[in-house]
Structures are given as structure tokens and as C-alpha cells.
Amino acid sequence: MLIEKYEFLDAFYMTIITVATVGFQEVHPLSQDGRIFTSFLIITSFGTFAYAVTSISNYIAEGKFNEYFKHVKVTAAIEKLEDHVIICGFGRNGRQAAHVLKKHNTRFVVIEEKKEVIDTITHRHSDLVIHGDGTHDEILERAGIKKAKAIITTLPFDADNLFIVLSARTLNPKLIIISRASEDNSDKKLKLAGADNVIMPDKIGGAHMASLVMKPDVMEFLDFITGQGGDNIRLEEITFENLSDEFKNKTIRELEVRNRSGANIIGFKTGNGEYVINPNADTKIIPDAKLFVLGTTEQITKLKELFI
């Protein structure tokens, strides 16, 4: 328009056929200045087009395109979750935790920093894996920590676990936090930071092996009913708050759990936090109390349908 004094429509049309390298006839013959301008327009447009094609090709070839859509997919899936479990670190302890959770059909999100470890995850919830550092609040928030019911941190360094415990307790005060510890003095610090339970795998492993020597059948039975055995054995806890109103403040005898569902009440936790093995039938279900029930999957399912 400036050089050839074209009308807007003519100038627009000339620009389109030039940039597109279509090569239709010129609207009006070009002057020398117009030809120079058109030459630079062709070079610039072709260079821009070539750069765009190269960038898009590299984006797809390097997997960034797939990573972007995977990121969107994972984020959308996690946003739909509630009362799930977050596992920070997918080493030996993290894998074992995921194995047990998977057996009990509990949804979980894995946070793992090492890409090579993520590539080995093949469980049926493998779409709920976040590549990142669990010590960063934004990663925990992306894992849905504000809607989660628990977090298990199994990182090899106690300092990292401590950092995650502090962040998790701040982001979700009601969260159940279970942390791994390696050093003898770390367990106290982790509990002060907000961990509900601190597990020291080396100590537990040694004590478990010693117990297997002293009373092997008892230990194998305990492993069997606490999730290490078959899928048909369930040990569940029923809280006072989860019971239907008609069963609250009733005695164990009045509940008739055994007759109605086939499951057995093997333990009771009082409102003060005291544990009772094989509670008396006259024990009353009061606020903050918990029942520990043992049964098959079918029995536990029936129990929940009747009492919750």
C-alpha cells in the first residue's frame, strides 16, 4: 500500500499469494521498489515457515508433544480423585506400599523424581504418576494433597522426608502422614514435624525375621491377614463416625456383627486411644472409638452395607 499505492484488498491479496508462494498473476505491475520489497517478503515468509515446521517436528520427535498431553491427562485424572493416597518415592518401600494398596483397590498417586524409575511402573494406575520432586509444594498440590486421605513418604534421605512431612501437614492438617526413617533419632523429629507414624524398615525387618524364628506360624498368619496374603482376607477398621446413626452408642452385642455379616470383631480402640483385644460384648461404641473387624472380602462388604 505504501510502495505501490495499492488499495487494501489488492495489497492483502498480493501478500497472501506471495507468502503462500502460489504465484498467481500480479494485480498490478510492480515497480523496482515493489519487486525488492516482494523479494524480502518471500525470503522472510519462507524462513518463518521453515522454522515453524522444524520446531513442530522437533517438538513431536522429542516426545514433548506426548508429554504435554500426558501431563494434561494426569492432571485431569487426579482432579477427580478424593480420599486417595500419595506415595512419594517409588523405591522398594514405595513399590511394596503400592502393591498392598492395589490389592485393596485403593487409588494412589505416585510422585517420583527419577525418569528411569517411572518408566518401569506398569501397575493399572500407572496413569497416576507425577514426574517431580515431592519436597516442592506445587508437586504435592498437583498430586491432590488437599483432597487426599494419606501420604506415604519413602525417600532414602530423612531430611527430604522431614521436608515433605512439614509441607504435607501445612497443606492438609487432617492428612494421615506415614514416613520412612533411616537414622535412629529421625523418628522423633518426623513425629514432631507432624508424621502420624514413622517406620524404620531396617528395625522392622530385623524384628520380623527374629519373630519368624520364635513363632513362625503366628507371624505368617499376621502377614496373611494384614495384606500380605490372599485377596480374600480383610482386616478393616470401623470408626464411630462411619457407623449409621442407629448403631451409634450401641453395645457390640446389640450390633450382632457375627450373626448379620459373618465377620468377627477382634479388637476395639477406646476414645482415649487404648486398645482392647477381643472386647467384651457389653462394650459400648462411643465417640472416637474404633472397631477392628476380621473377615473375608464378602463378609466385610456385607458388614459395610449393613452398618455404614
VENMO-V711109 format. One record per residue. SS is DSSP state (a for helix, b for strand, c for the rest). NEAR is the number of other C-alpha atoms within 8 Angstrom. Layout:
ss;near
SS;NEAR
SS;NEAR
This chain:
ss;near
c;8
c;5
c;6
c;8
c;6
c;8
c;7
a;7
a;6
a;9
a;10
a;8
a;8
a;10
a;8
a;8
a;11
a;12
a;11
c;6
c;7
c;7
c;6
c;5
c;4
c;7
c;6
c;4
c;5
c;9
c;7
a;6
a;8
a;10
a;9
a;8
a;8
a;9
a;8
a;8
a;10
a;11
a;8
a;8
a;9
a;9
a;8
a;8
a;8
a;8
a;8
a;8
a;8
a;8
a;8
a;8
a;8
a;8
a;10
a;10
a;7
c;7
c;8
a;9
a;9
a;8
a;8
a;8
a;8
a;8
a;8
a;8
a;8
a;12
a;9
a;8
a;9
a;12
a;7
c;6
c;10
c;7
c;8
c;13
b;13
b;14
b;16
b;14
c;13
c;13
c;8
a;6
a;8
a;14
a;9
a;8
a;9
a;10
a;8
a;10
a;11
a;9
a;9
c;7
c;6
c;9
c;9
b;12
b;14
b;12
b;17
b;16
c;9
c;8
a;8
a;6
a;9
a;10
c;6
c;6
c;7
c;6
c;5
c;5
c;10
c;8
c;6
c;11
b;12
b;11
b;10
c;9
c;9
c;13
c;11
c;8
a;8
a;6
a;13
a;12
a;9
a;9
c;11
c;11
c;13
c;7
c;9
c;14
c;11
b;12
b;15
b;13
b;15
c;14
c;11
c;6
c;8
a;12
a;6
a;10
a;16
a;11
a;9
a;12
a;15
a;10
a;10
a;14
a;14
a;7
a;8
c;9
c;7
c;6
c;11
b;9
b;15
b;13
b;14
b;14
c;14
c;11
c;7
c;6
c;6
a;10
a;11
a;7
a;9
a;14
a;11
a;7
a;10
c;10
c;14
c;8
b;8
b;12
b;10
c;9
a;9
a;7
a;7
a;9
a;8
a;8
a;8
a;9
a;8
a;8
a;10
a;11
a;7
a;6
c;8
a;9
a;7
a;7
a;11
a;9
a;8
a;8
a;10
a;11
a;12
a;9
a;12
a;8
c;9
c;7
c;9
c;7
b;13
b;13
b;10
b;8
b;8
b;10
b;10
c;12
c;6
c;7
c;11
c;8
a;5
a;4
a;9
c;10
c;8
c;10
b;11
a;13
a;7
a;6
a;8
c;8
a;12
a;9
a;6
a;7
a;10
c;9
c;13
b;9
b;13
b;11
b;12
b;14
b;12
c;12
c;9
c;5
c;6
c;7
b;8
b;9
b;7
c;8
c;10
c;6
c;7
c;7
c;8
b;8
c;12
c;11
c;8
c;9
c;12
b;12
b;12
b;12
b;14
b;14
b;13
b;10
a;10
a;8
a;11
a;15
a;8
a;9
a;13
a;8
a;7
a;6
a;8
c;8
